[in-house]
């Protein structure tokens, strides 16, 4: 898996709509996204212009595991 560069938090949250995620709240500079597809899953995403590679990789791994897909399948679906 090659983690994309220059992906912002808001861009990721919007791309996650394809998997049924929606922004349920924002406190300060962090957004909370939530889905009930394949069970309840929540993630907190910083609203930054560019997410660090390590943070983005962790979010991708967590979301892909929840939906039972590989990291590469998730990245292809989100088109990041």
N, C-alpha and C positions, 0 to 999 in steps of 0.2 A: 504494500500500500504506500502510495506517495501522498502525503498530506498536502493539501493545497495551501498556498500562501495567500496573504492579503484577503482573508475572509473575516468580515466583521461580525459582531454578535447579532446585530439586527438582521443582517443578510442570512445568517444561519437560522435564526428563528423563523424567518419568512420561508426559507426552503423547507423547513420541517413541517410546514402546513401540509405538504404532500403525504405525510404520514399521520395526519390527524392532530398534530400538536397545535396548540394555540397559546398565546401569551395570556396568562391569567392575572399577573400582577407585575409591577415593577417597584422596587424599593431602591432608591439611590441610583446606582449605576448598574444594577443587576436585574435581569428579567427572569421570571419563573415561567417555564413552559410546561404544559401538561397534555397528556393524551390518555384516552381509555382504550385505544386500539391495542389488541393483544394484552389487555390488562392495564392497570394504572401505572403510569410512568411519569416522573417529574424530573426536570433538569433545571439547573440555574445557569444562566448564560450572562456573562458580563457584557454590558452594552458598550463595547469598545470598537474603535475603527478597525483594528487588526487584532485578532486573537492570536496568542502565542501558539506555536506549533504543538507544544506539549499539551496545552489545554484543549486545543481543537482535536488532537488525537484521542485524548481521554473521553471527550464528549462523543466522538464518532464511535469509539469502541463500546461505550455504554449503550448508546442508542441502537447500534447494530445488534448487540447481544439481546436487547429487549425484543427486537422484532425478528430474531432468528435468522439474521443474514450476515454475510461477511462485511468487513469494512469497505471493500471495493464495491460490492453490490450497493451498499448505502450511498457511497460517493457518486456512483453512476446514477442512482435514482434522484439524488438531490441536485446533481449537475452543478457542483461547486468548482 
